[in-house]
């Protein structure tokens, strides 16, 4: 019984904290609501303009290819009988193009985040976590019966 008490005292949080210094905790990221978004610093805006200033030529081509695929799919569906193998090939091609588009956009974002100084990186991530709220029109209420 005494051994258990000694062991419990040795393993108490106070005893553990006395043995090892506490690790420094990172400052918590406070999420800022959409309307109160913080802007990037001048340096951060310069870096972002440099990275996003030149458009990615492949993304323009990807958008055009996706639009052409969607138009082809719409034309195919409008004129039965539908060739399911051809439709499947179109859907797979569209899926691959969308994946490439997302990958390219994510790569540019990661390039930006790596280039930004830490305060701007935190601001950018906060702004991504809290996108601005869009105002949507409320549906008309039906008249009472």
N, C-alpha and C positions, 0 to 999 in steps of 0.2 A: 504494500500500500504506500509506503513512504517513497519507494522507488518511482511509483507512478506520479506522485506529487512533485518530486524533484524533476522528473522528465517533463511534466506539464509546465512547470515553471521555466525550465530551460527552453521549451519550445513556444513560450508565450510570445505574442507579437512584440512586446516591449523588449524582451530578451533578444529576439531575432534582430530587431532594428538596432540594438546596441552593438551587436556583433558585426554587422555589415552596414556601411553607409548607404543611405537610400539613393537609388538611381534618380537622376534629374528627370522630372516629368516634362514632356513637351507642352508648350502652351496650347490649351484647347482651342480648336477652331470654332469660332462663333459663326453660326449661320445667320446671314443678314437677309431679311425678307426682300423679295423682289424689288419693290419700289425704291429701297434705300441702298441700291447697289453701289459699291465703291469703284471708282475708276482706277485704271492702272496709272502708275507714275509716268512722267515724261519719258524716262528711260525704257519703261515697259512698253509704252505705246510705240516708241521708235523700233524696238525689237520686233513687236508684233507687225508693224507696217513692213518691216524688212522681210519677214517670213511670209506673211500673207499678201504682200504687195504685188508680187508677181504671180499671176494665176497659173495653176497647174494645167498644162495643155492636155494632159491625159484625162483630167476630170471633165473637160469640155467635150472630148471625144466620147467618154463614157456616157455622159448625159444624152448626147445625140444618138448613140447606139441603143440606149435604153428606150428612148422615145420611139425609135424605129421599130424595135421589138414589140413594144406595146401596140403600136399602130398595126403591125402585122398580125398580132394576136387578135386584136379587135376585128380585123377584116376576116380572119379565119373563122372566128366564132359567129360572125354575121352571115356566113355562107355555108349552111350545112350541106352535105355531111362533113363532120369534123374529123380530120385525120388525127387521132389521139397520139400517135407516135411523133408526128410533127409538132403537135402542141406541147408534148412533153419535152422535146428538144428545145423549143422556144423558152419554156419555163426554166429549164436547166441553164440555158445560156443567160437568161435574165438574172437568175440567182447568182451566177458567177460574176456577172458585171456589177451587181449590187454589192457583192462581197468585196470586189476590188475597189469600188468607190469608197466603201466604209473604211477599208484598210488604208487607203491613201489619205483620207481625211484624218483618221486617227494618227497616222504617222506625222502629218503636219502639226497636229495638236501637240503630240509628244515632243517634237522638235521645239515648238514654242515654249512649252513648259520647262524643258531643260535649259533653254536659253535665258529665261526670265530670272531676275534676282528673287530670292526667297519671299520677300513681302509681296511682290507682284504675283508670284506663283500662288500664294495663298489666296489673294484677291481673285485671281482667275478661277481657281477651284471653287471658291465660294460662289462666284457668279454662275458657274456651271451647275452647282448643286441647287441654286435658287434662281431658275430662269424667271424672267419677268412674267408676271401674270397677264394673260391676254384677256381682254374684256370680250365676252361673248354676249350676243343678244339673247335675251330670255325669250323662250317660245311664248307665243301669244296664248293666253289662257282662254279656254273655250267659254262661251257665254253660259251663265247658270241656266239650269233647266227649270 
